Structures are given as C-alpha cells and as structure tokens.
Amino acid sequence: MEFGDERAVQFLAMASPEDIIANAEFIYLADSFVEVPGGKKSNNYANIPLITKLAQETGADAVWPGWGRASEKAELPDLLAKIGVKFIGPTAPVMSVLGDKIATHILAQTA
C-alpha cells in the first residue's frame, strides 16, 4: 500500500432494499455493497451477528459501524476480534461507558 493510492482500501457497504430504492449516496461511494434485509434496524444495521457474519464471509480486514446503530453495541468489537477483524472505533469498555448517559457525563467531566 502506498500513501496516496486511492485504491489501497476497498470499501464494502451494507445496503438495505430501502437504501437501494432510495439511491442512497453511500452505496455509490463504496467500491461495492452487499444487500441486507430491510425493515427495522435490528434486521440489518444494528444486527451484530449479521455484521460479524458478513465481515467474515467477505474477508473484511476491518469494520467501521458508522454512527448510531451498531456503533452503540459494545459487543461488536469483541466479536470482530474473535474472528480476526479490526474494529474502527472505541474499545468495548469505552463503548459500554458511552452507552450509559450518566457514566458518559462523569467521563466527560474527568477528561
């Protein structure tokens, strides 16, 4: 990998049928996408077993969960680590604290 090589990293996005119908921009910004079930976010973007399975099946080196949904699930970094996939985001203990509004407030005051 060389600095400045825009093809050094390939981006694979998850896209629900609703995203595809809406021509969501993130789909076209990614190098490729995998279609996931539609409907509630628990069917797709917040579905930790699905994200982990897709990461393994596609040979992903790393997962960035975006904002909200899976990014708030502290078990995601640990499950990905178990299958050798890097998590781009905070560690599970930090995510646990940030998921608790009172603990987050205390953490922010000590920073």
mmCIF file of the C-alpha atoms, coordinates in Angstrom:
data_MODEL
# 
_entry.id   MODEL 
# 
loop_
_atom_site.group_PDB 
_atom_site.id 
_atom_site.type_symbol 
_atom_site.label_atom_id 
_atom_site.label_alt_id 
_atom_site.label_comp_id 
_atom_site.label_asym_id 
_atom_site.label_entity_id 
_atom_site.label_seq_id 
_atom_site.pdbx_PDB_ins_code 
_atom_site.Cartn_x 
_atom_site.Cartn_y 
_atom_site.Cartn_z 
_atom_site.occupancy 
_atom_site.B_iso_or_equiv 
_atom_site.pdbx_formal_charge 
_atom_site.auth_seq_id 
_atom_site.auth_comp_id 
_atom_site.auth_asym_id 
_atom_site.auth_atom_id 
_atom_site.pdbx_PDB_model_num 
ATOM 1   C CA . MET A 1 1   ? 0.000   0.000   0.000  1.00 0.00 ? 1   MET A CA 1 
ATOM 2   C CA . GLU A 1 2   ? 1.351   3.404   -0.918 1.00 0.00 ? 2   GLU A CA 1 
ATOM 3   C CA . PHE A 1 3   ? 0.319   6.726   0.514  1.00 0.00 ? 3   PHE A CA 1 
ATOM 4   C CA . GLY A 1 4   ? -1.950  8.499   -1.934 1.00 0.00 ? 4   GLY A CA 1 
ATOM 5   C CA . ASP A 1 5   ? -3.186  5.311   -3.598 1.00 0.00 ? 5   ASP A CA 1 
ATOM 6   C CA . GLU A 1 6   ? -6.959  5.754   -3.529 1.00 0.00 ? 6   GLU A CA 1 
ATOM 7   C CA . ARG A 1 7   ? -7.399  2.064   -4.359 1.00 0.00 ? 7   ARG A CA 1 
ATOM 8   C CA . ALA A 1 8   ? -5.334  0.913   -1.355 1.00 0.00 ? 8   ALA A CA 1 
ATOM 9   C CA . VAL A 1 9   ? -8.515  0.489   0.676  1.00 0.00 ? 9   VAL A CA 1 
ATOM 10  C CA . GLN A 1 10  ? -11.656 -1.069  -0.728 1.00 0.00 ? 10  GLN A CA 1 
ATOM 11  C CA . PHE A 1 11  ? -14.952 -0.081  0.882  1.00 0.00 ? 11  PHE A CA 1 
ATOM 12  C CA . LEU A 1 12  ? -17.828 -2.539  1.097  1.00 0.00 ? 12  LEU A CA 1 
ATOM 13  C CA . ALA A 1 13  ? -21.137 -1.135  2.308  1.00 0.00 ? 13  ALA A CA 1 
ATOM 14  C CA . MET A 1 14  ? -24.220 -2.810  3.706  1.00 0.00 ? 14  MET A CA 1 
ATOM 15  C CA . ALA A 1 15  ? -27.364 -1.636  1.925  1.00 0.00 ? 15  ALA A CA 1 
ATOM 16  C CA . SER A 1 16  ? -30.989 -2.434  2.694  1.00 0.00 ? 16  SER A CA 1 
ATOM 17  C CA . PRO A 1 17  ? -33.591 -2.659  -0.076 1.00 0.00 ? 17  PRO A CA 1 
ATOM 18  C CA . GLU A 1 18  ? -34.886 0.713   1.120  1.00 0.00 ? 18  GLU A CA 1 
ATOM 19  C CA . ASP A 1 19  ? -31.420 2.239   0.639  1.00 0.00 ? 19  ASP A CA 1 
ATOM 20  C CA . ILE A 1 20  ? -31.163 0.763   -2.837 1.00 0.00 ? 20  ILE A CA 1 
ATOM 21  C CA . ILE A 1 21  ? -34.597 2.051   -3.871 1.00 0.00 ? 21  ILE A CA 1 
ATOM 22  C CA . ALA A 1 22  ? -33.714 5.497   -2.487 1.00 0.00 ? 22  ALA A CA 1 
ATOM 23  C CA . ASN A 1 23  ? -30.435 5.511   -4.435 1.00 0.00 ? 23  ASN A CA 1 
ATOM 24  C CA . ALA A 1 24  ? -28.586 6.235   -1.185 1.00 0.00 ? 24  ALA A CA 1 
ATOM 25  C CA . GLU A 1 25  ? -25.354 8.049   -1.943 1.00 0.00 ? 25  GLU A CA 1 
ATOM 26  C CA . PHE A 1 26  ? -23.222 5.908   0.369  1.00 0.00 ? 26  PHE A CA 1 
ATOM 27  C CA . ILE A 1 27  ? -23.853 2.904   -1.887 1.00 0.00 ? 27  ILE A CA 1 
ATOM 28  C CA . TYR A 1 28  ? -22.294 4.662   -4.849 1.00 0.00 ? 28  TYR A CA 1 
ATOM 29  C CA . LEU A 1 29  ? -19.380 5.987   -2.804 1.00 0.00 ? 29  LEU A CA 1 
ATOM 30  C CA . ALA A 1 30  ? -18.454 2.434   -1.780 1.00 0.00 ? 30  ALA A CA 1 
ATOM 31  C CA . ASP A 1 31  ? -16.482 0.144   -4.070 1.00 0.00 ? 31  ASP A CA 1 
ATOM 32  C CA . SER A 1 32  ? -19.191 -2.496  -3.692 1.00 0.00 ? 32  SER A CA 1 
ATOM 33  C CA . PHE A 1 33  ? -22.123 -3.331  -1.453 1.00 0.00 ? 33  PHE A CA 1 
ATOM 34  C CA . VAL A 1 34  ? -23.895 -6.329  -0.004 1.00 0.00 ? 34  VAL A CA 1 
ATOM 35  C CA . GLU A 1 35  ? -27.662 -6.280  0.295  1.00 0.00 ? 35  GLU A CA 1 
ATOM 36  C CA . VAL A 1 36  ? -29.018 -6.897  3.778  1.00 0.00 ? 36  VAL A CA 1 
ATOM 37  C CA . PRO A 1 37  ? -32.596 -7.441  4.953  1.00 0.00 ? 37  PRO A CA 1 
ATOM 38  C CA . GLY A 1 38  ? -34.862 -4.423  5.008  1.00 0.00 ? 38  GLY A CA 1 
ATOM 39  C CA . GLY A 1 39  ? -37.183 -3.191  7.692  1.00 0.00 ? 39  GLY A CA 1 
ATOM 40  C CA . LYS A 1 40  ? -36.215 -2.472  11.277 1.00 0.00 ? 40  LYS A CA 1 
ATOM 41  C CA . LYS A 1 41  ? -32.589 -1.634  12.034 1.00 0.00 ? 41  LYS A CA 1 
ATOM 42  C CA . SER A 1 42  ? -32.414 -4.764  14.191 1.00 0.00 ? 42  SER A CA 1 
ATOM 43  C CA . ASN A 1 43  ? -32.708 -6.681  10.901 1.00 0.00 ? 43  ASN A CA 1 
ATOM 44  C CA . ASN A 1 44  ? -29.647 -5.024  9.410  1.00 0.00 ? 44  ASN A CA 1 
ATOM 45  C CA . TYR A 1 45  ? -27.569 -2.090  10.697 1.00 0.00 ? 45  TYR A CA 1 
ATOM 46  C CA . ALA A 1 46  ? -27.939 -2.991  14.385 1.00 0.00 ? 46  ALA A CA 1 
ATOM 47  C CA . ASN A 1 47  ? -27.753 -6.749  13.780 1.00 0.00 ? 47  ASN A CA 1 
ATOM 48  C CA . ILE A 1 48  ? -24.393 -7.641  15.309 1.00 0.00 ? 48  ILE A CA 1 
ATOM 49  C CA . PRO A 1 49  ? -24.450 -11.347 14.282 1.00 0.00 ? 49  PRO A CA 1 
ATOM 50  C CA . LEU A 1 50  ? -25.200 -10.294 10.682 1.00 0.00 ? 50  LEU A CA 1 
ATOM 51  C CA . ILE A 1 51  ? -22.405 -7.704  10.630 1.00 0.00 ? 51  ILE A CA 1 
ATOM 52  C CA . THR A 1 52  ? -19.935 -10.223 12.052 1.00 0.00 ? 52  THR A CA 1 
ATOM 53  C CA . LYS A 1 53  ? -21.035 -12.906 9.572  1.00 0.00 ? 53  LYS A CA 1 
ATOM 54  C CA . LEU A 1 54  ? -20.720 -10.541 6.605  1.00 0.00 ? 54  LEU A CA 1 
ATOM 55  C CA . ALA A 1 55  ? -17.291 -9.363  7.764  1.00 0.00 ? 55  ALA A CA 1 
ATOM 56  C CA . GLN A 1 56  ? -16.107 -12.959 7.879  1.00 0.00 ? 56  GLN A CA 1 
ATOM 57  C CA . GLU A 1 57  ? -17.753 -14.021 4.602  1.00 0.00 ? 57  GLU A CA 1 
ATOM 58  C CA . THR A 1 58  ? -16.420 -11.045 2.655  1.00 0.00 ? 58  THR A CA 1 
ATOM 59  C CA . GLY A 1 59  ? -12.905 -11.271 4.063  1.00 0.00 ? 59  GLY A CA 1 
ATOM 60  C CA . ALA A 1 60  ? -13.065 -7.797  5.575  1.00 0.00 ? 60  ALA A CA 1 
ATOM 61  C CA . ASP A 1 61  ? -9.953  -6.591  7.368  1.00 0.00 ? 61  ASP A CA 1 
ATOM 62  C CA . ALA A 1 62  ? -11.861 -4.017  9.400  1.00 0.00 ? 62  ALA A CA 1 
ATOM 63  C CA . VAL A 1 63  ? -15.371 -2.778  10.174 1.00 0.00 ? 63  VAL A CA 1 
ATOM 64  C CA . TRP A 1 64  ? -16.445 0.799   10.732 1.00 0.00 ? 64  TRP A CA 1 
ATOM 65  C CA . PRO A 1 65  ? -20.011 0.794   12.070 1.00 0.00 ? 65  PRO A CA 1 
ATOM 66  C CA . GLY A 1 66  ? -20.900 4.399   11.252 1.00 0.00 ? 66  GLY A CA 1 
ATOM 67  C CA . TRP A 1 67  ? -22.936 6.458   13.710 1.00 0.00 ? 67  TRP A CA 1 
ATOM 68  C CA . GLY A 1 68  ? -25.603 5.011   15.974 1.00 0.00 ? 68  GLY A CA 1 
ATOM 69  C CA . ARG A 1 69  ? -26.983 1.514   15.480 1.00 0.00 ? 69  ARG A CA 1 
ATOM 70  C CA . ALA A 1 70  ? -24.093 -0.958  15.731 1.00 0.00 ? 70  ALA A CA 1 
ATOM 71  C CA . SER A 1 71  ? -21.646 1.708   16.897 1.00 0.00 ? 71  SER A CA 1 
ATOM 72  C CA . GLU A 1 72  ? -23.511 1.686   20.208 1.00 0.00 ? 72  GLU A CA 1 
ATOM 73  C CA . LYS A 1 73  ? -23.188 -2.078  20.713 1.00 0.00 ? 73  LYS A CA 1 
ATOM 74  C CA . ALA A 1 74  ? -20.228 -2.838  22.973 1.00 0.00 ? 74  ALA A CA 1 
ATOM 75  C CA . GLU A 1 75  ? -20.151 -6.497  21.957 1.00 0.00 ? 75  GLU A CA 1 
ATOM 76  C CA . LEU A 1 76  ? -19.276 -5.708  18.322 1.00 0.00 ? 76  LEU A CA 1 
ATOM 77  C CA . PRO A 1 77  ? -15.535 -5.004  18.825 1.00 0.00 ? 77  PRO A CA 1 
ATOM 78  C CA . ASP A 1 78  ? -15.093 -8.184  20.853 1.00 0.00 ? 78  ASP A CA 1 
ATOM 79  C CA . LEU A 1 79  ? -16.967 -10.394 18.382 1.00 0.00 ? 79  LEU A CA 1 
ATOM 80  C CA . LEU A 1 80  ? -14.984 -8.989  15.472 1.00 0.00 ? 80  LEU A CA 1 
ATOM 81  C CA . ALA A 1 81  ? -11.700 -9.511  17.327 1.00 0.00 ? 81  ALA A CA 1 
ATOM 82  C CA . LYS A 1 82  ? -12.600 -13.174 17.826 1.00 0.00 ? 82  LYS A CA 1 
ATOM 83  C CA . ILE A 1 83  ? -12.717 -13.641 14.037 1.00 0.00 ? 83  ILE A CA 1 
ATOM 84  C CA . GLY A 1 84  ? -9.613  -11.547 13.376 1.00 0.00 ? 84  GLY A CA 1 
ATOM 85  C CA . VAL A 1 85  ? -11.350 -8.414  12.084 1.00 0.00 ? 85  VAL A CA 1 
ATOM 86  C CA . LYS A 1 86  ? -10.322 -4.964  13.333 1.00 0.00 ? 86  LYS A CA 1 
ATOM 87  C CA . PHE A 1 87  ? -12.946 -2.613  14.718 1.00 0.00 ? 87  PHE A CA 1 
ATOM 88  C CA . ILE A 1 88  ? -12.580 1.028   13.702 1.00 0.00 ? 88  ILE A CA 1 
ATOM 89  C CA . GLY A 1 89  ? -13.865 2.786   16.766 1.00 0.00 ? 89  GLY A CA 1 
ATOM 90  C CA . PRO A 1 90  ? -13.560 2.787   20.545 1.00 0.00 ? 90  PRO A CA 1 
ATOM 91  C CA . THR A 1 91  ? -12.889 -0.332  22.576 1.00 0.00 ? 91  THR A CA 1 
ATOM 92  C CA . ALA A 1 92  ? -15.756 -2.335  24.080 1.00 0.00 ? 92  ALA A CA 1 
ATOM 93  C CA . PRO A 1 93  ? -15.199 -0.962  27.628 1.00 0.00 ? 93  PRO A CA 1 
ATOM 94  C CA . VAL A 1 94  ? -15.300 2.625   26.346 1.00 0.00 ? 94  VAL A CA 1 
ATOM 95  C CA . MET A 1 95  ? -18.424 1.863   24.316 1.00 0.00 ? 95  MET A CA 1 
ATOM 96  C CA . SER A 1 96  ? -20.071 0.430   27.433 1.00 0.00 ? 96  SER A CA 1 
ATOM 97  C CA . VAL A 1 97  ? -19.407 3.655   29.334 1.00 0.00 ? 97  VAL A CA 1 
ATOM 98  C CA . LEU A 1 98  ? -20.554 5.830   26.443 1.00 0.00 ? 98  LEU A CA 1 
ATOM 99  C CA . GLY A 1 99  ? -23.784 3.844   26.213 1.00 0.00 ? 99  GLY A CA 1 
ATOM 100 C CA . ASP A 1 100 ? -24.618 4.943   29.754 1.00 0.00 ? 100 ASP A CA 1 
ATOM 101 C CA . LYS A 1 101 ? -25.583 8.642   29.814 1.00 0.00 ? 101 LYS A CA 1 
ATOM 102 C CA . ILE A 1 102 ? -24.635 9.152   33.458 1.00 0.00 ? 102 ILE A CA 1 
ATOM 103 C CA . ALA A 1 103 ? -21.283 7.403   33.061 1.00 0.00 ? 103 ALA A CA 1 
ATOM 104 C CA . THR A 1 104 ? -20.639 9.412   29.896 1.00 0.00 ? 104 THR A CA 1 
ATOM 105 C CA . HIS A 1 105 ? -21.279 12.653  31.767 1.00 0.00 ? 105 HIS A CA 1 
ATOM 106 C CA . ILE A 1 106 ? -18.862 11.602  34.532 1.00 0.00 ? 106 ILE A CA 1 
ATOM 107 C CA . LEU A 1 107 ? -16.265 10.541  31.945 1.00 0.00 ? 107 LEU A CA 1 
ATOM 108 C CA . ALA A 1 108 ? -16.572 13.879  30.130 1.00 0.00 ? 108 ALA A CA 1 
ATOM 109 C CA . GLN A 1 109 ? -16.048 15.777  33.388 1.00 0.00 ? 109 GLN A CA 1 
ATOM 110 C CA . THR A 1 110 ? -12.833 13.889  34.099 1.00 0.00 ? 110 THR A CA 1 
ATOM 111 C CA . ALA A 1 111 ? -11.372 14.405  30.621 1.00 0.00 ? 111 ALA A CA 1 
# 
